[in-house]
Amino acid sequence: MITLAQRLKKQQEESSNGHNRISIRDRLLVKESQELAQLLPPNCTVEYENENDLSNFTLIIKPTEGYWENGIFKFSIYVTDEYNMVPPKVKCLTKLWHPNISETGEICLSLLRQHSMDGLGWSPTRRLKDVVWGLHALFTDLLNFEDPLNIEAADMYKHSKLEFQIKVEEYVKLFAKN
């Protein structure tokens, strides 16, 4: 991260001389990645593939309670050049049984949509920490069985919570361990 900060400082000096301009995204990423490091939920970690590229990282969530307890769930987060006008692109890399996450990794979370019906979608005032906390909450209190992405999982939960729990535990054992 220090290397990126130094690079941004150099770019800023060059831009004041009329050369290049630092993108809004890059400025925000430096600030927000530092903020994120301080405000992560205790059972979450962030890994950067390249410390000089803050726009592409992996969020790892290890729920300590609930249906997905003891699982390890990885999310790929990519912050596009249009950030903060558009939300980051997020995909779940861990196969799981969840009403709001498809088995192929798509995620149903209002704040990840630029336009949402409930008015809780993305806005330029949102930050990466909001995305992380939103994803974290999908394993605790933001479960939505009324407007699911994985309809089969939601129906299973409505008809048999025990069958749902068994299926979740099966997926955790198969896909969400080290």
C-alpha positions as CSV (number, residue, x, y, z in Angstrom):
1,M,0.0,0.0,0.0
2,I,2.9,2.3,0.7
3,T,4.1,1.8,-2.8
4,L,0.8,2.8,-4.3
5,A,0.6,5.9,-2.0
6,Q,4.1,6.9,-3.2
7,R,3.0,6.3,-6.8
8,L,-0.1,8.4,-6.3
9,K,2.0,11.2,-4.8
10,K,4.3,11.2,-7.8
11,Q,1.3,11.2,-10.2
12,Q,-0.1,14.2,-8.2
13,E,3.1,16.1,-8.5
14,E,3.1,15.3,-12.3
15,S,-0.5,16.4,-12.6
16,S,0.3,19.7,-11.0
17,N,2.9,20.2,-13.7
18,G,0.3,19.5,-16.3
19,H,1.1,15.9,-17.1
20,N,-1.2,13.2,-15.8
21,R,-4.3,13.3,-13.6
22,I,-5.0,10.9,-10.7
23,S,-8.3,9.2,-11.1
24,I,-11.0,9.7,-8.5
25,R,-11.2,6.0,-8.1
26,D,-7.5,5.7,-7.2
27,R,-7.7,8.5,-4.6
28,L,-10.8,7.0,-3.0
29,L,-9.2,3.5,-3.0
30,V,-6.2,4.7,-1.0
31,K,-8.4,6.3,1.6
32,E,-11.0,3.6,1.7
33,S,-8.6,0.7,1.8
34,Q,-7.0,2.2,4.9
35,E,-10.5,2.8,6.4
36,L,-11.5,-0.7,5.6
37,A,-8.5,-2.2,7.3
38,Q,-9.6,-0.5,10.5
39,L,-13.3,-1.2,10.3
40,L,-13.4,-4.9,9.1
41,P,-15.8,-7.2,11.0
42,P,-13.7,-9.4,13.3
43,N,-14.3,-12.5,11.2
44,C,-13.3,-10.9,7.9
45,T,-10.0,-10.4,6.1
46,V,-9.0,-8.7,2.9
47,E,-6.3,-10.0,0.6
48,Y,-4.8,-8.0,-2.2
49,E,-3.3,-10.1,-5.0
50,N,-1.1,-7.1,-5.9
51,E,-0.5,-4.5,-3.2
52,N,-0.1,-1.9,-5.9
53,D,-3.6,-2.6,-7.2
54,L,-6.2,-1.7,-4.6
55,S,-9.0,-2.1,-7.2
56,N,-9.0,-5.9,-7.1
57,F,-9.1,-7.9,-3.9
58,T,-10.6,-10.9,-2.1
59,L,-12.8,-10.7,1.0
60,I,-12.8,-13.7,3.2
61,I,-15.7,-14.2,5.6
62,K,-15.6,-16.8,8.4
63,P,-19.0,-16.8,10.1
64,T,-18.9,-17.6,13.8
65,E,-22.6,-18.2,14.2
66,G,-25.7,-19.2,12.2
67,Y,-26.2,-21.7,9.4
68,W,-22.8,-21.1,7.7
69,E,-20.8,-21.2,11.0
70,N,-17.2,-22.4,10.5
71,G,-17.3,-22.0,6.8
72,I,-14.8,-20.0,4.8
73,F,-16.4,-17.9,2.1
74,K,-14.4,-15.9,-0.5
75,F,-15.7,-13.0,-2.5
76,S,-13.9,-11.4,-5.4
77,I,-14.3,-7.6,-5.4
78,Y,-13.3,-5.5,-8.4
79,V,-13.6,-1.7,-8.3
80,T,-14.2,-0.4,-11.8
81,D,-12.8,2.9,-13.2
82,E,-16.4,4.4,-12.8
83,Y,-16.2,3.9,-9.0
84,N,-17.8,5.7,-6.9
85,M,-20.6,6.4,-9.4
86,V,-21.1,2.6,-9.9
87,P,-20.8,-0.2,-7.3
88,P,-17.9,-2.6,-7.3
89,K,-18.4,-5.9,-9.1
90,V,-18.7,-8.7,-6.5
91,K,-18.8,-12.4,-7.0
92,C,-18.8,-15.2,-4.5
93,L,-16.0,-17.6,-5.2
94,T,-17.1,-20.3,-2.8
95,K,-20.0,-22.5,-3.8
96,L,-22.7,-22.4,-1.1
97,W,-26.4,-23.0,-0.4
98,H,-27.9,-19.6,0.3
99,P,-31.1,-17.9,-0.7
100,N,-29.3,-14.6,-1.7
101,I,-26.2,-16.1,-3.4
102,S,-26.5,-18.4,-6.4
103,E,-24.4,-21.6,-6.7
104,T,-22.5,-19.8,-9.5
105,G,-21.6,-16.9,-7.3
106,E,-24.1,-14.1,-8.2
107,I,-25.2,-12.1,-5.2
108,C,-28.5,-10.5,-4.5
109,L,-27.7,-7.5,-2.3
110,S,-29.4,-4.1,-2.9
111,L,-26.4,-2.0,-2.4
112,L,-24.6,-3.8,-5.2
113,R,-27.2,-2.6,-7.7
114,Q,-26.9,0.8,-9.2
115,H,-30.7,1.0,-9.3
116,S,-32.8,-0.9,-6.8
117,M,-36.5,-1.1,-6.2
118,D,-36.2,-0.7,-2.5
119,G,-34.2,2.6,-2.7
120,L,-31.2,0.9,-0.9
121,G,-29.1,0.5,-3.9
122,W,-25.7,2.0,-4.7
123,S,-25.1,5.7,-4.4
124,P,-21.9,7.7,-4.6
125,T,-22.0,8.2,-0.8
126,R,-21.5,4.5,-0.2
127,R,-18.0,3.0,0.5
128,L,-16.2,-0.3,0.3
129,K,-16.8,-0.8,4.0
130,D,-20.6,-0.8,3.2
131,V,-20.0,-3.5,0.7
132,V,-18.0,-5.6,3.1
133,W,-20.5,-5.2,6.0
134,G,-23.4,-5.9,3.6
135,L,-21.7,-9.2,2.4
136,H,-21.0,-10.0,6.1
137,A,-24.6,-9.5,7.0
138,L,-25.8,-12.0,4.4
139,F,-24.6,-14.6,6.8
140,T,-26.4,-13.2,9.8
141,D,-29.3,-10.7,9.6
142,L,-29.7,-9.7,6.0
143,L,-31.1,-13.0,4.8
144,N,-34.0,-12.4,2.4
145,F,-36.3,-15.4,1.8
146,E,-39.0,-13.2,0.2
147,D,-37.0,-12.1,-2.8
148,P,-34.4,-14.8,-3.2
149,L,-31.8,-15.4,-5.9
150,N,-31.7,-19.1,-5.2
151,I,-35.4,-19.9,-5.1
152,E,-34.8,-23.5,-4.3
153,A,-32.8,-22.7,-1.2
154,A,-35.5,-20.2,0.0
155,D,-38.3,-22.7,-0.7
156,M,-36.4,-25.4,1.2
157,Y,-36.0,-23.0,4.2
158,K,-39.7,-22.2,4.2
159,H,-40.8,-25.8,4.0
160,S,-38.1,-27.5,6.2
161,K,-35.6,-25.5,8.2
162,L,-33.9,-28.8,9.2
163,E,-33.5,-29.9,5.5
164,F,-32.1,-26.4,4.7
165,Q,-29.7,-26.6,7.6
166,I,-28.5,-30.1,6.5
167,K,-28.0,-28.9,3.0
168,V,-26.0,-25.8,4.1
169,E,-23.8,-28.0,6.4
170,E,-23.2,-30.4,3.5
171,Y,-22.1,-27.5,1.2
172,V,-19.9,-26.0,4.0
173,K,-18.1,-29.4,4.4
174,L,-17.7,-29.8,0.6
175,F,-16.8,-26.3,-0.5
176,A,-16.2,-23.9,2.4
177,K,-13.2,-25.4,4.2
178,N,-9.5,-24.6,3.8
